[in-house]
Amino acid sequence: MNNKSCPIIVGVAQYTQPKDISHPLDPLNLMVKTCQMALADTGNDDIKKNIDTLFMVNINSWSYKDAPSELCDLLGIPATQKVYLPDGGDSPQMLVNRSAKAIASGKSKAILMAGGEAAYSVYRERKKKVRLNWPRKKTPKYIEKNSQPYTSNFENKYGMIYPTCTYAMFETAVRAASGRSLEQQREFIGKIFEHYSKVASKNPYAWSQKTYTAQEIWTPSPKNRNIMHPYTKHMCSNIFVDQSASLIMTSKKIAEALNIDPKRWVHPMGGADLKNILNISTRPKLYDSPAAREGSRLALNQAGLTLKDIDLFDIYSCFPSMVQIIINEIGLSVDDPRDFTITGGLPYFGGPLSNYSMHAIIDGVNLIRKYPSKRIMVVANGGYNTKQSFGIYGTQPPVIPWNERDDSEVQQSIFSKSLPEPVEEAHSQITIEAYTIYYNRKGIPKRVIVLGHLENGHRTLALIEADPELLLKLEQEELVGKTFPVQHDSGRGHNLISIK
């Protein structure tokens, strides 16, 4: 790669809308605000003339017929390529990697990335606390082709379409694999997330700047109700936020031509985008991520670094299980003195759905501008531990150019380990591999959702339905590894486990 075509980040901005604002901006206008700030951050308004590509992260809290074109018109951006993505928390980091390749190959001169959500304002309107004078919702005109759904119809029958359910099930599998008891695991994840909340408390862009102790995080209370065993509200991503972030990438050649101050340049030193086996019930293990293991290796190799060379991390934190899976896969210890987040994480900084990691990247860019020796790794996650994108940032270019690597063999190797499809009508014994307990809003347990393997080794899903008193007893037991009879109820359409 010609040094002049080396991709760099030259402009960044983020904004958190005040909670009590009387006339809140809609997501599109939040993006207008941060895009204007990012353009100003480059120090040269002529960068606009070079932006030929706009990447927009999926908006969940509102919908527009053609948000990318509207944004370009409002900003006066001449982008000819406009891409609106489907859902996916990996999107911002994946877009940086995609942009780096496009700039390095000469396919794009300058790229603007934008995302924004205003779910808190929508919530306020629903509670009649504010009136939104926003444009009428419209079905998006186009959206980049999505992959298959993250979960199968069979998995959805048991509630695994809901992230809280799926990640809570991962949590029980992670806990069992670690050998920790239920109490030890609560304290373990409480300790991790206590530190996340401390980081958020010092971040001026964080939605919540309150520090929580580990015990406050894992102890159920009226303000911290049980969501899905073993998760309380303080352990889950907070999507009810109004936040936006935008960044601009270009080549070294264009940055020099525009006299953009080199002190503001930040290099994507390495990156990778890999996927795990799509359907959860066909993954060999429920407590790992081959995509994270291989993705971190590839990104570090491209940057010419080892894990010891990374100063700070932002590890995706939608739920505690994801943090644990990633730190285990990339080779970190929970006692590592380096921060696992630079924002404060999705439960405390805020979880603006697919756009969270854009904020992490921007915080990373600003830290590197302030401390040029820093090297920062951002890990973004999409779906249900379905796909991970890695980015390493610093002041040096990559050792391996962005357009000189093919990861298809690594990806195919991950997919090749897929298990057979699960048994939908089970009549056998099931040994539990992962489970969770569903609670109603009053904290009363309603049912247990179980994933496990049958006597023939094939996987299935099942429900345990019982009186709340019995379910409360099960809440205090480790169910992973236990075996029960399971029968398919044709009237209900579910596999049921009977416990007396």
Secondary structure per residue as TSV (DSSP state, phi and psi in degrees):
chain	resnum	aa	ss	phi	psi
A	1	M	-	360.0	127.8
A	2	N	-	-60.6	133.9
A	3	N	G	-57.0	-30.7
A	4	K	G	-69.2	-24.4
A	5	S	G	-91.9	6.0
A	6	C	-	-62.1	127.0
A	7	P	E	-75.4	139.9
A	8	I	E	-140.3	154.6
A	9	I	E	-93.2	127.9
A	10	V	E	-121.3	-12.0
A	11	G	E	-149.5	133.7
A	12	V	E	-142.7	154.0
A	13	A	E	-165.1	150.1
A	14	Q	E	-145.2	160.0
A	15	Y	E	-151.3	135.3
A	16	T	E	-116.1	117.3
A	17	Q	-	-73.2	133.9
A	18	P	-	-56.9	141.5
A	19	K	T	-63.7	-32.1
A	20	D	T	-103.7	17.6
A	21	I	-	-62.3	138.3
A	22	S	S	-81.1	-27.0
A	23	H	S	-129.3	77.0
A	24	P	-	-66.3	145.5
A	25	L	-	-76.4	145.2
A	26	D	-	-77.4	167.7
A	27	P	H	-55.0	-40.1
A	28	L	H	-63.0	-43.7
A	29	N	H	-75.4	-23.9
A	30	L	H	-63.3	-39.6
A	31	M	H	-68.6	-38.1
A	32	V	H	-56.2	-44.6
A	33	K	H	-61.4	-49.0
A	34	T	H	-73.9	-30.6
A	35	C	H	-65.5	-42.0
A	36	Q	H	-62.1	-40.5
A	37	M	H	-65.9	-40.0
A	38	A	H	-66.5	-39.5
A	39	L	H	-61.5	-44.2
A	40	A	H	-65.1	-32.5
A	41	D	H	-65.3	-24.2
A	42	T	H	-70.5	-24.4
A	43	G	T	85.1	2.6
A	44	N	-	-148.8	112.2
A	45	D	T	-66.0	-17.1
A	46	D	T	-67.7	-11.4
A	47	I	H	-58.8	-29.2
A	48	K	H	-56.4	-37.9
A	49	K	H	-66.5	-21.2
A	50	N	H	-95.7	-9.4
A	51	I	E	-76.1	107.0
A	52	D	E	-105.5	-3.3
A	53	T	E	-138.5	134.4
A	54	L	E	-121.5	125.9
A	55	F	E	-110.4	124.3
A	56	M	E	-117.1	128.1
A	57	V	-	-74.2	145.3
A	58	N	-	-54.6	136.2
A	59	I	-	-100.5	124.4
A	60	N	S	-100.2	-31.3
A	61	S	S	-83.2	-12.2
A	62	W	-	-153.8	169.1
A	63	S	-	-141.9	145.3
A	64	Y	-	-131.7	152.6
A	65	K	S	-64.1	-44.6
A	66	D	S	-148.8	72.8
A	67	A	H	-60.1	-40.4
A	68	P	H	-60.5	-43.8
A	69	S	H	-67.4	-40.1
A	70	E	H	-61.4	-41.7
A	71	L	H	-64.0	-44.2
A	72	C	H	-60.3	-41.8
A	73	D	H	-64.1	-43.6
A	74	L	H	-66.2	-30.8
A	75	L	H	-93.2	-15.2
A	76	G	T	72.5	37.5
A	77	I	-	-95.9	129.6
A	78	P	-	-88.5	28.6
A	79	A	-	-60.0	130.5
A	80	T	S	-96.3	-23.1
A	81	Q	E	-107.5	118.7
A	82	K	E	-127.1	122.3
A	83	V	E	-122.6	127.6
A	84	Y	E	-113.9	120.2
A	85	L	-	-87.9	157.7
A	86	P	-	-75.3	179.6
A	87	D	S	-58.8	153.0
A	88	G	-	156.7	116.0
A	89	G	T	-67.0	-13.3
A	90	D	T	-79.1	-10.4
A	91	S	H	-53.9	-51.1
A	92	P	H	-59.5	-45.6
A	93	Q	H	-70.2	-38.3
A	94	M	H	-60.3	-38.2
A	95	L	H	-68.3	-36.3
A	96	V	H	-62.4	-44.9
A	97	N	H	-63.5	-43.0
A	98	R	H	-64.4	-40.6
A	99	S	H	-67.1	-40.1
A	100	A	H	-59.6	-41.4
A	101	K	H	-66.2	-41.1
A	102	A	H	-65.7	-40.0
A	103	I	H	-72.2	-42.7
A	104	A	H	-63.2	-32.7
A	105	S	T	-87.3	-5.9
A	106	G	T	84.3	8.0
A	107	K	S	-75.5	-24.0
A	108	S	-	-135.7	145.3
A	109	K	S	-90.0	-46.9
A	110	A	E	-150.1	144.1
A	111	I	E	-129.5	134.5
A	112	L	E	-107.4	129.0
A	113	M	E	-115.8	136.6
A	114	A	E	-146.1	149.6
A	115	G	E	-158.9	152.4
A	116	G	E	-167.0	149.0
A	117	E	E	-138.1	152.0
A	118	A	E	-140.1	48.6
A	119	A	H	-67.2	-28.9
A	120	Y	H	-68.0	-40.5
A	121	S	H	-65.5	-37.8
A	122	V	H	-62.5	-40.5
A	123	Y	H	-63.4	-42.7
A	124	R	H	-62.1	-39.7
A	125	E	H	-65.3	-40.2
A	126	R	H	-62.1	-31.7
A	127	K	T	-89.1	7.1
A	128	K	T	59.6	36.0
A	129	K	S	-98.9	-11.1
A	130	V	-	-157.7	153.6
A	131	R	-	-110.2	124.9
A	132	L	-	-94.2	119.4
A	133	N	-	-98.1	62.0
A	134	W	-	-102.7	161.4
A	135	P	-	-63.3	151.0
A	136	R	-	-62.8	141.2
A	137	K	-	-63.4	139.7
A	138	K	-	-137.2	149.9
A	139	T	-	-68.6	131.0
A	140	P	-	-56.6	136.5
A	141	K	S	-65.8	-38.3
A	142	Y	-	-152.9	156.8
A	143	I	-	-151.9	138.8
A	144	E	-	-58.1	140.0
A	145	K	-	-51.9	128.0
A	146	N	-	-88.2	158.1
A	147	S	-	-80.7	-172.7
A	148	Q	S	-61.9	159.2
A	149	P	-	-56.5	150.7
A	150	Y	S	-67.7	-27.4
A	151	T	S	-127.0	152.5
A	152	S	-	-83.1	166.2
A	153	N	H	-59.3	-38.9
A	154	F	H	-64.2	-44.7
A	155	E	H	-63.8	-37.7
A	156	N	H	-64.3	-32.0
A	157	K	H	-59.0	-25.2
A	158	Y	T	-105.0	12.9
A	159	G	T	90.3	6.5
A	160	M	T	-77.3	-0.7
A	161	I	T	-70.7	-18.5
A	162	Y	S	-92.6	123.4
A	163	P	H	-55.3	-37.8
A	164	T	H	-59.9	-38.2
A	165	C	H	-67.8	-51.2
A	166	T	H	-65.2	-46.7
A	167	Y	H	-70.2	-29.3
A	168	A	H	-67.1	-36.4
A	169	M	H	-65.4	-42.2
A	170	F	H	-56.8	-39.6
A	171	E	H	-58.2	-43.7
A	172	T	H	-68.3	-32.8
A	173	A	H	-69.5	-41.7
A	174	V	H	-61.8	-44.9
A	175	R	H	-60.5	-47.0
A	176	A	H	-63.4	-40.4
A	177	A	H	-66.1	-29.2
A	178	S	H	-77.7	-22.3
A	179	G	T	83.9	3.2
A	180	R	-	-79.1	149.6
A	181	S	-	-76.5	170.8
A	182	L	H	-57.3	-44.9
A	183	E	H	-67.8	-42.2
A	184	Q	H	-62.6	-36.8
A	185	Q	H	-69.5	-40.4
A	186	R	H	-58.6	-45.5
A	187	E	H	-66.6	-36.0
A	188	F	H	-63.5	-51.8
A	189	I	H	-74.0	-28.3
A	190	G	H	-62.5	-39.6
A	191	K	H	-64.1	-43.5
A	192	I	H	-61.7	-48.5
A	193	F	H	-76.7	-22.9
A	194	E	H	-59.4	-43.0
A	195	H	H	-68.0	-38.7
A	196	Y	H	-56.6	-45.7
A	197	S	H	-65.2	-32.7
A	198	K	H	-65.5	-40.4
A	199	V	H	-64.1	-43.3
A	200	A	H	-61.2	-36.3
A	201	S	H	-62.1	-20.6
A	202	K	T	-103.6	2.7
A	203	N	-	-99.0	116.5
A	204	P	T	-64.4	-17.1
A	205	Y	T	-94.8	-1.5
A	206	A	-	-70.5	142.4
A	207	W	S	-68.8	-42.0
A	208	S	-	-117.0	127.4
A	209	Q	-	-114.7	28.5
A	210	K	-	-95.8	136.3
A	211	T	-	-90.2	132.3
A	212	Y	-	-112.9	140.6
A	213	T	-	-79.0	161.7
A	214	A	H	-56.4	-41.0
A	215	Q	H	-67.5	-38.5
A	216	E	H	-63.4	-32.4
A	217	I	H	-72.5	-42.8
A	218	W	H	-96.7	-7.8
A	219	T	S	-89.4	123.0
A	220	P	-	-65.1	142.9
A	221	S	B	-155.8	171.3
A	222	P	T	-56.2	-31.5
A	223	K	T	-96.3	-0.1
A	224	N	B	-142.0	61.3
A	225	R	-	-68.9	158.3
A	226	N	E	-65.2	134.5
A	227	I	E	-103.5	-66.2
A	228	M	E	-142.8	127.6
A	229	H	T	-52.3	130.4
A	230	P	T	-99.9	27.7
A	231	Y	E	-93.3	133.7
A	232	T	E	-99.7	174.9
A	233	K	G	-57.9	-39.2
A	234	H	G	-71.4	-7.3
A	235	M	G	-97.2	-2.8
A	236	C	S	-111.4	148.8
A	237	S	-	-54.9	137.9
A	238	N	-	-99.3	102.2
A	239	I	-	-84.9	-9.6
A	240	F	-	-86.1	73.8
A	241	V	-	-137.5	159.1
A	242	D	E	-116.9	100.9
A	243	Q	E	-144.7	147.9
A	244	S	E	-142.9	151.8
A	245	A	E	-150.5	147.0
A	246	S	E	-146.3	151.1
A	247	L	E	-147.3	158.9
A	248	I	E	-126.0	132.4
A	249	M	E	-121.9	146.9
A	250	T	E	-153.3	-172.3
A	251	S	E	-95.0	161.6
A	252	K	H	-60.0	-37.8
A	253	K	H	-59.8	-48.1
A	254	I	H	-69.6	-39.7
A	255	A	H	-59.8	-40.1
A	256	E	H	-67.7	-41.3
A	257	A	H	-63.0	-31.3
A	258	L	T	-92.0	2.0
A	259	N	T	57.6	37.1
A	260	I	-	-74.7	127.8
A	261	D	-	-55.1	120.8
A	262	P	G	-57.4	-22.9
A	263	K	G	-67.2	-14.4
A	264	R	G	-99.3	-3.1
A	265	W	-	-78.6	137.6
A	266	V	B	-130.7	132.1
A	267	H	E	-92.7	132.5
A	268	P	E	-74.1	103.0
A	269	M	E	-79.8	-26.1
A	270	G	E	-166.9	156.1
A	271	G	E	-165.6	166.9
A	272	A	E	-163.7	148.9
A	273	D	E	-133.5	111.8
A	274	L	E	-133.9	157.1
A	275	K	E	-118.9	148.8
A	276	N	-	-89.9	172.6
A	277	I	-	-55.7	134.0
A	278	L	S	-61.3	-63.9
A	279	N	S	-78.8	130.3
A	280	I	G	-61.2	-39.3
A	281	S	G	-71.2	-8.0
A	282	T	G	-109.6	9.9
A	283	R	S	-83.1	137.2
A	284	P	S	-57.9	-39.1
A	285	K	-	-129.6	152.3
A	286	L	S	-106.2	4.6
A	287	Y	S	-123.4	17.5
A	288	D	-	-134.0	178.7
A	289	S	-	-151.1	95.3
A	290	P	H	-56.9	-31.7
A	291	A	H	-63.1	-39.5
A	292	A	H	-71.1	-40.3
A	293	R	H	-61.1	-50.3
A	294	E	H	-75.3	-36.3
A	295	G	H	-63.5	-42.0
A	296	S	H	-65.2	-39.7
A	297	R	H	-61.9	-46.8
A	298	L	H	-64.5	-42.4
A	299	A	H	-65.7	-44.3
A	300	L	H	-63.9	-40.9
A	301	N	H	-62.4	-41.6
A	302	Q	H	-63.8	-37.0
A	303	A	H	-79.0	-12.3
A	304	G	T	71.8	32.0
A	305	L	-	-125.9	167.1
A	306	T	-	-113.6	171.3
A	307	L	G	-60.5	-31.3
A	308	K	G	-66.3	-22.4
A	309	D	G	-80.2	-12.1
A	310	I	-	-82.2	129.9
A	311	D	-	-89.4	-36.2
A	312	L	E	-143.8	154.9
A	313	F	E	-128.2	154.0
A	314	D	E	-126.9	102.1
A	315	I	E	-98.5	124.2
A	316	Y	-	-52.1	132.0
A	317	S	-	-132.4	41.3
A	318	C	S	-56.8	-36.5
A	319	F	S	-149.5	156.6
A	320	P	H	-57.2	-34.1
A	321	S	H	-60.2	-36.2
A	322	M	H	-67.7	-39.5
A	323	V	H	-61.5	-46.1
A	324	Q	H	-64.5	-43.1
A	325	I	H	-60.5	-44.4
A	326	I	H	-69.2	-45.6
A	327	I	H	-64.7	-34.5
A	328	N	H	-65.4	-43.3
A	329	E	H	-71.0	-37.2
A	330	I	H	-87.8	-6.8
A	331	G	T	95.8	27.5
A	332	L	-	-97.5	154.8
A	333	S	-	-103.3	147.6
A	334	V	T	-62.6	-20.5
A	335	D	T	-91.2	5.9
A	336	D	-	-58.2	132.2
A	337	P	S	-70.3	-14.3
A	338	R	S	-78.2	144.7
A	339	D	-	-67.7	140.0
A	340	F	S	-89.3	-6.7
A	341	T	-	-143.6	145.7
A	342	I	S	-110.5	-10.3
A	343	T	S	-100.1	-38.7
A	344	G	-	120.7	-6.9
A	345	G	-	85.2	164.4
A	346	L	T	-65.0	-33.0
A	347	P	T	-72.4	-24.5
A	348	Y	T	-118.2	-52.9
A	349	F	T	-60.2	-41.3
A	350	G	-	129.0	147.6
A	351	G	-	-119.2	76.0
A	352	P	-	-71.3	54.9
A	353	L	G	50.8	-125.2
A	354	S	G	-68.5	-13.2
A	355	N	G	-98.0	4.4
A	356	Y	H	-53.1	-49.0
A	357	S	H	-67.3	-16.3
A	358	M	H	-62.0	-38.7
A	359	H	H	-65.8	-39.3
A	360	A	H	-63.4	-42.6
A	361	I	H	-62.5	-42.9
A	362	I	H	-66.6	-42.0
A	363	D	H	-60.4	-38.4
A	364	G	H	-64.3	-43.6
A	365	V	H	-59.9	-45.2
A	366	N	H	-66.7	-35.1
A	367	L	H	-65.9	-41.3
A	368	I	H	-68.2	-36.9
A	369	R	H	-61.6	-36.2
A	370	K	H	-79.7	-37.4
A	371	Y	S	-126.7	84.6
A	372	P	T	-59.3	-17.9
A	373	S	T	-82.6	-10.6
A	374	K	-	-69.8	143.6
A	375	R	-	-125.4	128.6
A	376	I	E	-125.1	135.4
A	377	M	E	-109.2	128.1
A	378	V	E	-110.2	129.5
A	379	V	E	-118.6	116.4
A	380	A	E	-109.8	145.4
A	381	N	E	-128.4	138.2
A	382	G	E	-124.6	152.4
A	383	G	T	70.3	-134.0
A	384	Y	T	-119.4	71.0
A	385	N	T	55.4	37.7
A	386	T	T	-89.2	-36.9
A	387	K	E	-153.5	142.8
A	388	Q	E	-129.4	141.0
A	389	S	E	-120.5	134.2
A	390	F	E	-113.8	142.7
A	391	G	E	-139.6	137.0
A	392	I	E	-119.6	130.2
A	393	Y	E	-122.7	143.4
A	394	G	E	-172.9	-163.4
A	395	T	S	-102.0	4.7
A	396	Q	S	-114.7	150.1
A	397	P	-	-72.4	165.1
A	398	P	-	-68.3	153.7
A	399	V	S	-76.2	-39.6
A	400	I	S	-102.7	118.9
A	401	P	-	-57.2	155.0
A	402	W	T	-65.7	-26.1
A	403	N	T	-103.7	24.5
A	404	E	S	-125.3	31.3
A	405	R	-	-142.8	138.5
A	406	D	-	-121.3	116.4
A	407	D	-	-98.1	12.2
A	408	S	H	-64.0	-36.0
A	409	E	H	-67.8	-39.8
A	410	V	H	-62.4	-44.7
A	411	Q	H	-62.2	-44.9
A	412	Q	H	-64.0	-34.9
A	413	S	H	-62.4	-38.2
A	414	I	H	-65.5	-47.2
A	415	F	H	-65.1	-29.2
A	416	S	T	-67.8	-12.6
A	417	K	T	-90.1	9.9
A	418	S	-	-62.0	139.1
A	419	L	-	-83.4	166.5
A	420	P	-	-61.7	159.3
A	421	E	-	-60.3	146.7
A	422	P	-	-69.3	159.4
A	423	V	-	-80.5	121.7
A	424	E	S	-85.2	-27.8
A	425	E	S	-121.4	99.3
A	426	A	-	-99.6	137.4
A	427	H	E	-139.8	87.3
A	428	S	E	-169.9	-157.5
A	429	Q	E	-108.5	137.5
A	430	I	E	-116.2	132.7
A	431	T	E	-105.2	122.0
A	432	I	E	-74.8	132.2
A	433	E	E	-107.2	-28.8
A	434	A	E	-159.4	153.1
A	435	Y	E	-161.6	168.2
A	436	T	E	-153.6	165.7
A	437	I	E	-117.6	128.0
A	438	Y	E	-89.5	133.1
A	439	Y	E	-114.8	150.4
A	440	N	-	-83.3	179.1
A	441	R	T	-67.7	-13.9
A	442	K	T	-91.1	2.2
A	443	G	S	84.6	12.3
A	444	I	-	-89.1	127.4
A	445	P	E	-69.5	138.1
A	446	K	E	-110.8	-39.2
A	447	R	E	-165.0	161.6
A	448	V	E	-108.0	134.1
A	449	I	E	-107.3	127.7
A	450	V	E	-125.1	139.2
A	451	L	E	-122.3	131.8
A	452	G	E	-162.1	-175.0
A	453	H	E	-115.8	148.0
A	454	L	E	-88.1	178.8
A	455	E	T	-61.1	-30.3
A	456	N	T	-84.7	3.5
A	457	G	S	91.0	-11.3
A	458	H	-	-79.8	149.4
A	459	R	E	-81.1	158.3
A	460	T	E	-157.0	173.6
A	461	L	E	-121.3	151.9
A	462	A	E	-155.5	166.8
A	463	L	E	-118.7	145.3
A	464	I	E	-112.2	117.4
A	465	E	-	-118.2	128.4
A	466	A	-	-157.8	176.9
A	467	D	-	-63.2	149.5
A	468	P	H	-54.3	-33.2
A	469	E	H	-62.5	-43.1
A	470	L	H	-68.9	-39.2
A	471	L	H	-64.7	-34.1
A	472	L	H	-66.3	-33.7
A	473	K	H	-67.5	-41.4
A	474	L	H	-64.1	-28.9
A	475	E	H	-59.9	-27.2
A	476	Q	T	-95.9	5.7
A	477	E	S	-113.5	154.3
A	478	E	-	-90.2	111.9
A	479	L	-	-91.3	-20.2
A	480	V	T	-62.0	128.9
A	481	G	T	97.1	-14.1
A	482	K	-	-83.2	150.4
A	483	T	E	-118.1	135.5
A	484	F	E	-138.9	155.9
A	485	P	E	-71.8	141.5
A	486	V	E	-131.0	138.2
A	487	Q	E	-134.7	143.4
A	488	H	E	-84.5	129.4
A	489	D	E	-98.5	105.9
A	490	S	T	-66.3	-30.5
A	491	G	T	-68.2	-41.2
A	492	R	T	-81.3	-30.3
A	493	G	T	79.8	20.2
A	494	H	E	-129.9	154.5
A	495	N	E	-82.6	133.3
A	496	L	E	-123.9	140.9
A	497	I	E	-109.4	127.8
A	498	S	-	-100.5	122.8
A	499	I	-	-125.2	128.5
A	500	K	-	-113.5	360.0
